[in-house]
Amino acid sequence: MKGLTRRGFMKVSSMVGAVLAGGAAGKLGAQAGGFQAASAPSGPHGREKKGPGIQEVYALCEVTGGGQKVYGVAVEYDASIDPASLALDTFITSVFPAAGGGGMRMGDVMDNSKSLTAQVRLVAGIYTNTAPAFLPGQKSIAGSYVIAEFAHGTDLSTPTADSDKVTVTQEKDVKTVSGKVYAASAAVRDNSGGREKNVVIRGIDGWEQNHWWWNDARSAMLEYSIYLPKSFLKEGGENKEYPLVIAITHSGTSYDGTCLETLTEQCIASIWALPEEQAERECVVITPRYERTTLNDYWEHTYDVENTYRLVASLLKNTWNFGNPNLEDRRDKVLKIDSKRVYCTGWSMGAMTSLWMMAKHPETFAAGLIIAGQQRPADVVDLAKQNVLIITGAEDAKSTSWNEKCVSVWEHAGAKVTRPEERLNPAPIFPIDDQKVLSEQINGYLGKGGNITFLTFANVDHMGAARQFFYIKAARNWLFAQRKT
């Protein structure tokens, strides 16, 4: 079953998350843009078979700092496939480029892909699985899905050039575990499936989209997505208190954007819910979707800023029980938030909104991670008594210069500000599993005892900040180490 999402994205259910973690196979469910679609009990296995051989093709994607990228394809057969019959050249796999290419928005890629030429993508690993999802270590488990995983670079900030359309040609024979041979074929198959495309986005499956915070008395409404931790969905999870991260995206996801776009255009919100991230620091994550810019460069703001805080305040009442009513693991469960561990983060407009909320509601937040955002000094004096880590790029004239103006204001109000003259080198951010030198450098500044630390990286502009800085592990570690007294 396919669910409606922005321009046809499809996400698989939380059972895929279990597969990603190396767990057992489970039935797939297509989770679309909202909780109603997420409740659908059927998945690819619920469709009528198309005959022997290939049933469906899926694009396997991941959200990075540079946007959503295709990291592989899944080829679904009608029977379990023998992994011994597979080789790296079993398939020819291709990805259509995004219209315009190299931008941050997935945008109009599907609508215009017919006029674009698919680009062959080399397969670096091939294995079988029970679901259209990657497996750690590329180790096969018995299943009817063949996963062809692409080689990809370690620099996750590179802007995407991918659309969500892929093609597959089976160049070599494939055997089932029962010994049946599916002969090679010149047929080119893609991931189109009727009106939508089969697209699986790692780390997005656990999100519930299109929730609404509302206040009938004020005729106010705010749309948002929420990530519910895996342990909350287990028996007794409602008895545990969780940290809360509110991650606010940029103005580019306003207006014609969707809840899915706030999760897929960049990693601002989605990074906090990745399986490996949740394994280290389990938390609830919320990200709002706005219909307009919340804060502009004239310091003017809309009522959405205060409504965003009201959304946070509503969760702090520990009465939230709006999880998908059609899924037993969250039906009627009341979510509990640890009021001492509420964190705010964002980039650009999202960082400006975070600064505003923390300044106007200093009693609420344990800390804020502010990426390339700025505010008028007089409006954020109350940040002087809060824990804030601000990271900007030296080529970002607005955010760097305006935060410079705030330093003396914060110090005059009693803050201890750590603001080194050194401009840090962004090169050690990638690869993300080798940040020892960078972590020592950043932890050195964070260890100076300032409640406000303001770091700037050389040769990084405003857009580069979003693509790189959320991957700084020392910054994420620092955020979760803060507690409200």
C-alpha positions as CSV (number, residue, x, y, z in Angstrom):
1,M,0.0,0.0,0.0
2,K,1.3,3.5,-0.8
3,G,0.4,6.5,1.2
4,L,0.1,10.1,0.0
5,T,2.9,12.4,1.0
6,R,4.6,15.4,-0.5
7,R,4.9,14.6,-4.2
8,G,4.6,10.9,-3.6
9,F,7.1,10.1,-0.8
10,M,6.3,6.8,1.0
11,K,7.7,5.8,4.3
12,V,7.7,2.4,5.8
13,S,6.4,1.7,9.3
14,S,8.3,1.3,12.6
15,M,8.9,-2.4,11.8
16,V,11.6,-1.2,9.3
17,G,13.2,0.5,12.3
18,A,13.5,-2.9,13.9
19,V,15.2,-4.3,10.8
20,L,17.6,-1.3,10.7
21,A,18.6,-2.2,14.2
22,G,19.2,-5.8,13.2
23,G,15.9,-7.1,14.5
24,A,13.6,-9.6,13.1
25,A,11.4,-9.2,10.0
26,G,8.0,-7.6,10.3
27,K,5.0,-6.7,8.2
28,L,5.4,-3.3,6.5
29,G,2.9,-0.5,6.7
30,A,2.9,2.5,4.5
31,Q,3.0,5.6,6.7
32,A,1.8,8.6,4.8
33,G,1.6,12.3,5.7
34,G,-0.6,11.8,8.6
35,F,-1.6,9.4,11.4
36,Q,-4.6,8.1,9.5
37,A,-2.4,6.7,6.7
38,A,0.0,5.5,9.3
39,S,-2.7,3.3,10.7
40,A,-3.0,1.3,7.5
41,P,-2.4,-2.4,8.4
42,S,-1.3,-3.5,5.0
43,G,1.9,-2.9,3.2
44,P,3.7,-4.2,0.2
45,H,2.8,-7.8,1.2
46,G,-0.9,-6.8,1.1
47,R,-0.8,-6.1,-2.7
48,E,-1.7,-8.6,-5.3
49,K,1.3,-10.3,-6.8
50,K,2.3,-9.3,-10.3
51,G,3.4,-12.8,-11.3
52,P,6.8,-14.5,-10.7
53,G,9.9,-12.3,-10.4
54,I,10.1,-8.6,-9.6
55,Q,7.2,-7.1,-7.9
56,E,8.3,-3.5,-6.9
57,V,11.3,-1.3,-6.9
58,Y,12.0,1.2,-4.0
59,A,14.3,4.1,-3.7
60,L,16.2,3.9,-0.4
61,C,17.0,7.4,0.8
62,E,18.6,9.2,3.7
63,V,18.2,12.8,4.8
64,T,21.6,14.6,5.1
65,G,22.8,18.1,5.6
66,G,22.8,18.5,1.9
67,G,19.2,17.3,1.6
68,Q,17.6,13.9,0.8
69,K,19.9,11.6,-1.1
70,V,19.4,8.2,-2.7
71,Y,21.7,5.7,-1.1
72,G,20.4,2.5,-2.7
73,V,17.5,0.6,-4.2
74,A,15.4,-2.3,-3.0
75,V,14.1,-4.9,-5.5
76,E,11.1,-6.8,-4.2
77,Y,10.5,-10.4,-5.5
78,D,7.6,-12.7,-5.0
79,A,9.8,-15.2,-3.1
80,S,12.9,-15.3,-0.9
81,I,16.1,-14.8,-2.8
82,D,19.3,-16.8,-2.4
83,P,22.0,-14.2,-1.6
84,A,24.6,-16.5,-3.0
85,S,23.1,-15.8,-6.5
86,L,23.8,-12.1,-6.2
87,A,26.8,-10.1,-7.3
88,L,27.6,-6.4,-7.5
89,D,26.8,-6.4,-11.2
90,T,23.5,-8.2,-10.9
91,F,21.6,-5.0,-11.5
92,I,22.2,-1.8,-13.4
93,T,20.8,0.9,-11.1
94,S,20.2,4.5,-11.9
95,V,19.0,7.7,-10.2
96,F,17.3,10.6,-11.9
97,P,18.7,14.0,-11.0
98,A,16.6,16.6,-9.4
99,A,15.3,19.3,-11.7
100,G,17.8,22.0,-11.6
101,G,20.2,19.7,-9.7
102,G,22.4,20.4,-6.8
103,G,19.8,22.4,-4.8
104,M,18.6,21.8,-1.3
105,R,14.9,21.3,-2.2
106,M,13.6,18.0,-3.6
107,G,11.0,20.2,-5.1
108,D,9.7,19.5,-8.6
109,V,12.0,16.5,-9.3
110,M,9.3,14.0,-10.1
111,D,7.2,16.2,-12.3
112,N,10.2,17.1,-14.5
113,S,12.1,13.8,-14.4
114,K,10.8,12.5,-17.7
115,S,13.0,15.2,-19.5
116,L,16.1,14.3,-17.4
117,T,18.5,11.4,-18.0
118,A,19.0,8.8,-15.4
119,Q,22.5,8.5,-14.1
120,V,24.0,5.1,-13.4
121,R,24.9,4.6,-9.7
122,L,27.5,2.0,-8.8
123,V,26.5,-0.7,-6.3
124,A,28.9,-1.1,-3.4
125,G,27.0,-3.8,-1.5
126,I,24.2,-6.3,-2.3
127,Y,22.3,-8.5,0.1
128,T,18.8,-9.7,1.0
129,N,16.4,-8.4,3.6
130,T,12.8,-8.8,4.8
131,A,12.0,-5.2,4.1
132,P,13.1,-2.4,1.8
133,A,15.7,-1.1,4.2
134,F,19.4,-1.1,4.7
135,L,21.1,-3.5,7.1
136,P,24.2,-2.7,9.2
137,G,27.2,-4.4,7.8
138,Q,25.4,-5.4,4.6
139,K,24.8,-8.9,6.0
140,S,21.9,-10.8,4.3
141,I,19.0,-12.1,6.2
142,A,16.4,-14.4,4.5
143,G,13.9,-12.3,2.6
144,S,12.3,-11.4,-0.7
145,Y,14.0,-8.0,-1.0
146,V,17.3,-7.5,-2.7
147,I,19.1,-4.4,-1.4
148,A,21.6,-2.8,-3.8
149,E,23.5,-0.2,-1.7
150,F,25.4,2.5,-3.4
151,A,28.9,3.8,-2.5
152,H,28.6,7.3,-1.1
153,G,31.0,9.9,0.3
154,T,31.5,10.7,3.9
155,D,30.9,14.5,3.5
156,L,27.2,14.7,4.3
157,S,27.0,18.4,3.6
158,T,27.3,18.0,-0.2
159,P,24.1,19.4,-1.7
160,T,21.8,16.7,-3.2
161,A,21.5,16.3,-6.9
162,D,19.1,13.4,-6.6
163,S,15.4,13.1,-7.3
164,D,13.4,10.3,-5.7
165,K,13.1,8.4,-9.0
166,V,15.2,5.3,-9.6
167,T,15.5,2.6,-12.3
168,V,16.7,-1.0,-12.2
169,T,17.6,-3.5,-14.9
170,Q,18.3,-7.1,-13.8
171,E,21.4,-7.9,-15.8
172,K,22.2,-11.4,-14.3
173,D,20.1,-14.4,-13.3
174,V,18.7,-14.4,-9.8
175,K,17.8,-17.6,-7.8
176,T,15.2,-18.1,-5.1
177,V,16.1,-20.1,-2.0
178,S,14.0,-22.9,-3.5
179,G,16.2,-23.0,-6.6
180,K,13.9,-21.3,-9.1
181,V,15.8,-19.1,-11.5
182,Y,14.6,-15.6,-12.6
183,A,16.4,-15.0,-15.8
184,A,18.2,-11.8,-16.7
185,S,16.1,-9.3,-18.6
186,A,16.6,-6.1,-20.5
187,A,13.4,-4.6,-19.0
188,V,14.0,-1.3,-17.2
189,R,11.8,-1.0,-14.1
190,D,11.4,2.1,-11.9
191,N,9.9,2.8,-8.6
192,S,6.7,4.3,-9.9
193,G,3.6,2.7,-8.4
194,G,0.5,4.4,-9.7
195,R,0.2,8.0,-8.6
196,E,3.1,7.8,-6.1
197,K,6.6,6.5,-6.0
198,N,8.0,3.8,-3.7
199,V,10.4,5.8,-1.5
200,V,11.8,4.7,1.9
201,I,13.6,7.4,3.9
202,R,15.7,6.1,6.7
203,G,15.0,7.6,10.1
204,I,11.7,9.2,9.0
205,D,9.5,6.1,9.6
206,G,9.2,6.7,13.3
207,W,7.8,10.2,13.0
208,E,4.0,10.9,13.3
209,Q,3.2,13.8,11.0
210,N,0.3,16.3,10.6
211,H,-0.5,16.6,14.3
212,W,-2.2,19.8,15.4
213,W,-1.8,21.9,18.5
214,W,-4.9,24.1,18.9
215,N,-6.6,26.5,21.2
216,D,-10.3,27.0,20.4
217,A,-10.5,30.1,22.7
218,R,-7.8,31.8,20.6
219,S,-8.8,30.2,17.3
220,A,-5.2,29.2,17.0
221,M,-3.7,26.1,15.4
222,L,-0.2,24.9,14.7
223,E,0.8,21.9,12.7
224,Y,3.7,19.7,13.8
225,S,5.4,16.4,13.6
226,I,6.5,14.3,16.6
227,Y,8.9,11.5,17.2
228,L,8.0,9.1,19.9
229,P,10.9,7.1,21.4
230,K,10.9,3.3,20.9
231,S,10.8,2.6,24.6
232,F,7.7,4.8,25.0
233,L,6.0,2.5,22.5
234,K,6.8,-0.6,24.5
235,E,4.8,-1.8,27.4
236,G,5.1,0.5,30.4
237,G,6.7,3.3,28.3
238,E,4.1,5.8,29.5
239,N,5.7,5.5,33.0
240,K,9.0,7.0,31.8
241,E,9.9,10.6,31.5
242,Y,11.7,11.8,28.3
243,P,13.8,14.7,27.3
244,L,12.2,17.0,24.7
245,V,13.9,18.5,21.7
246,I,12.1,21.2,19.7
247,A,13.8,21.5,16.4
248,I,12.7,24.4,14.2
249,T,13.5,24.6,10.5
250,H,14.0,27.5,8.2
251,S,11.7,29.8,6.3
252,G,12.1,27.7,3.1
253,T,9.9,25.0,4.6
254,S,7.1,27.6,5.2
255,Y,4.4,28.6,2.7
256,D,4.0,25.7,0.3
257,G,6.0,23.3,2.5
258,T,4.6,20.2,4.3
259,C,5.4,18.4,7.5
260,L,7.4,15.9,5.5
261,E,9.5,18.7,4.0
262,T,10.5,19.9,7.4
263,L,11.9,16.4,8.0
264,T,13.5,15.7,4.6
265,E,14.9,18.9,3.2
266,Q,17.7,19.0,5.8
267,C,18.7,17.2,8.9
268,I,17.8,20.0,11.3
269,A,15.0,17.9,12.9
270,S,15.4,14.4,11.5
271,I,19.0,13.9,12.9
272,W,17.7,13.8,16.5
273,A,15.5,10.7,15.7
274,L,18.0,8.7,13.7
275,P,18.3,5.2,15.2
276,E,21.9,5.6,16.2
277,E,21.2,9.0,17.8
278,Q,18.2,7.7,19.8
279,A,20.4,4.8,20.9
280,E,22.7,7.3,22.6
281,R,20.2,9.8,23.9
282,E,16.6,8.8,23.7
283,C,14.2,11.7,23.5
284,V,10.9,13.1,22.1
285,V,11.4,15.4,19.2
286,I,8.9,17.9,17.8
287,T,9.2,20.1,14.8
288,P,6.5,22.6,13.7
289,R,5.4,23.4,10.2
290,Y,4.6,27.1,9.6
291,E,2.6,28.7,6.9
292,R,4.6,31.8,6.9
293,T,8.0,33.2,8.1
294,T,7.8,33.4,11.9
295,L,10.6,36.0,12.3
296,N,12.0,38.3,9.6
297,D,15.1,40.4,9.3
298,Y,13.3,43.4,10.7
299,W,12.8,41.7,14.0
300,E,9.1,41.3,13.4
301,H,7.5,38.1,14.4
302,T,4.1,36.3,13.9
303,Y,1.9,34.7,16.5
304,D,3.3,31.4,15.4
305,V,6.4,32.1,17.6
306,E,4.3,32.2,20.8
307,N,2.1,29.3,19.6
308,T,5.3,27.3,19.2
309,Y,6.0,27.9,22.9
310,R,2.4,27.0,23.8
311,L,2.9,23.7,22.0
312,V,6.0,23.1,24.2
313,A,4.0,24.2,27.3
314,S,1.2,21.8,26.4
315,L,3.6,18.9,26.3
316,L,5.0,19.9,29.6
317,K,1.6,19.4,31.2
318,N,2.2,15.6,30.7
319,T,-1.3,15.1,29.3
320,W,-0.4,14.5,25.7
321,N,-2.2,11.4,24.5
322,F,-2.7,12.0,20.8
323,G,-0.6,9.1,19.4
324,N,-2.1,7.2,16.5
325,P,-5.3,5.7,17.9
326,N,-5.1,2.9,15.4
327,L,-1.8,1.5,16.6
328,E,-1.8,-0.4,19.8
329,D,1.7,0.6,20.9
330,R,0.7,4.2,21.4
331,R,-3.1,4.3,21.6
332,D,-4.2,6.3,24.7
333,K,-0.7,6.4,26.1
334,V,0.1,9.6,28.0
335,L,3.5,11.1,27.2
336,K,5.6,12.3,30.1
337,I,8.3,15.0,29.5
338,D,11.1,15.7,32.0
339,S,10.7,19.4,32.6
340,K,14.4,19.7,33.5
341,R,15.5,18.5,30.1
342,V,13.7,20.6,27.5
343,Y,16.0,21.7,24.6
344,C,15.7,24.1,21.8
345,T,17.5,24.1,18.4
346,G,17.1,25.4,14.9
347,W,18.8,27.0,11.9
348,S,18.3,30.4,10.4
349,M,14.6,31.4,11.0
350,G,14.5,28.4,13.3
351,A,17.5,29.6,15.3
352,M,15.9,33.1,15.5
353,T,12.7,31.6,16.8
354,S,14.6,29.5,19.3
355,L,16.5,32.6,20.6
356,W,13.2,34.4,21.0
357,M,11.4,31.7,22.9
358,M,14.3,31.1,25.2
359,A,14.6,34.8,26.0
360,K,10.9,35.2,26.6
361,H,10.4,32.0,28.6
362,P,13.7,31.6,30.4
363,E,12.1,29.2,33.0
364,T,11.4,26.5,30.4
365,F,14.6,25.5,28.5
366,A,17.6,23.7,29.9
367,A,19.7,24.8,26.9
368,G,19.7,25.9,23.3
369,L,21.9,24.9,20.3
370,I,21.6,27.9,17.9
371,I,22.9,27.4,14.4
372,A,23.3,30.6,12.3
373,G,20.5,32.6,13.9
374,Q,20.5,36.2,15.2
375,Q,18.3,38.5,17.3
376,R,18.2,42.2,18.3
377,P,20.4,42.5,21.4
378,A,17.7,44.3,23.4
379,D,15.3,41.4,22.8
380,V,17.5,38.6,24.2
381,V,18.9,40.1,27.3
382,D,17.4,37.3,29.4
383,L,19.5,34.7,27.6
384,A,22.3,36.0,30.0
385,K,21.2,33.5,32.6
386,Q,20.7,30.5,30.3
387,N,22.8,27.8,28.7
388,V,23.4,28.6,25.0
389,L,25.8,27.3,22.4
390,I,25.8,29.5,19.3
391,I,27.6,28.3,16.2
392,T,28.0,30.5,13.1
393,G,30.1,30.6,9.9
394,A,32.6,33.4,9.3
395,E,31.1,34.1,5.9
396,D,27.6,34.5,7.4
397,A,27.7,38.3,8.0
398,K,24.2,38.6,9.6
399,S,24.3,35.9,12.2
400,T,28.0,36.3,13.2
401,S,27.9,40.1,13.4
402,W,24.6,40.3,15.3
403,N,25.7,37.8,17.9
404,E,28.9,39.8,18.3
405,K,26.7,42.7,19.2
406,C,24.9,40.6,21.8
407,V,28.0,39.5,23.7
408,S,28.5,42.8,25.6
409,V,24.8,43.0,26.4
410,W,24.9,39.4,27.8
411,E,28.0,40.1,29.8
412,H,26.6,43.3,31.2
413,A,23.5,41.3,32.3
414,G,25.7,38.8,34.2
415,A,26.5,36.1,31.6
416,K,29.9,34.5,31.4
417,V,30.5,34.4,27.6
418,T,33.2,32.3,26.0
419,R,33.9,33.8,22.6
420,P,37.3,32.7,21.2
421,E,39.0,34.8,18.5
422,E,40.0,31.6,16.8
423,R,38.0,30.6,13.7
424,L,37.6,26.8,13.8
425,N,38.3,24.6,10.9
426,P,35.1,22.8,9.5
427,A,37.1,20.1,7.7
428,P,37.2,17.7,10.8
429,I,33.4,17.5,10.9
430,F,33.5,14.8,8.3
431,P,33.6,11.9,8.4
432,I,31.3,12.0,11.4
433,D,32.7,8.9,13.1
434,D,36.2,10.5,13.3
435,Q,35.7,13.8,15.2
436,K,38.2,13.3,18.0
437,V,40.3,16.4,17.3
438,L,37.2,18.6,16.7
439,S,35.6,17.3,19.9
440,E,38.6,18.1,22.0
441,Q,38.8,21.6,20.6
442,I,35.1,22.3,21.1
443,N,35.0,20.7,24.6
444,G,37.9,22.8,25.5
445,Y,35.9,26.0,24.9
446,L,32.8,24.5,26.5
447,G,34.8,23.6,29.5
448,K,35.8,27.2,30.2
449,G,32.7,27.6,32.3
450,G,30.7,30.0,30.2
451,N,27.0,29.6,30.2
452,I,27.0,31.1,26.7
453,T,29.6,29.8,24.2
454,F,29.8,31.4,20.8
455,L,31.9,29.6,18.2
456,T,32.6,30.5,14.5
457,F,34.0,28.3,11.8
458,A,36.1,29.7,9.0
459,N,35.0,29.7,5.4
460,V,31.4,28.7,6.1
461,D,28.5,30.8,4.9
462,H,24.8,30.7,6.0
463,M,23.8,27.7,4.0
464,G,26.9,25.9,4.9
465,A,26.1,26.2,8.6
466,A,22.9,24.2,8.1
467,R,24.6,21.5,6.1
468,Q,27.4,20.9,8.5
469,F,27.0,22.1,12.1
470,F,24.2,19.7,13.2
471,Y,26.7,16.9,12.7
472,I,29.1,18.2,15.4
473,K,28.7,15.5,18.0
474,A,30.3,17.5,20.8
475,A,27.6,20.1,20.4
476,R,24.8,17.5,20.6
477,N,26.5,15.9,23.6
478,W,26.8,19.3,25.3
479,L,23.1,20.0,24.7
480,F,21.9,16.9,26.4
481,A,24.3,17.3,29.3
482,Q,22.5,20.4,30.4
483,R,19.8,20.2,33.1
484,K,17.4,22.8,34.4
485,T,18.0,23.5,38.1
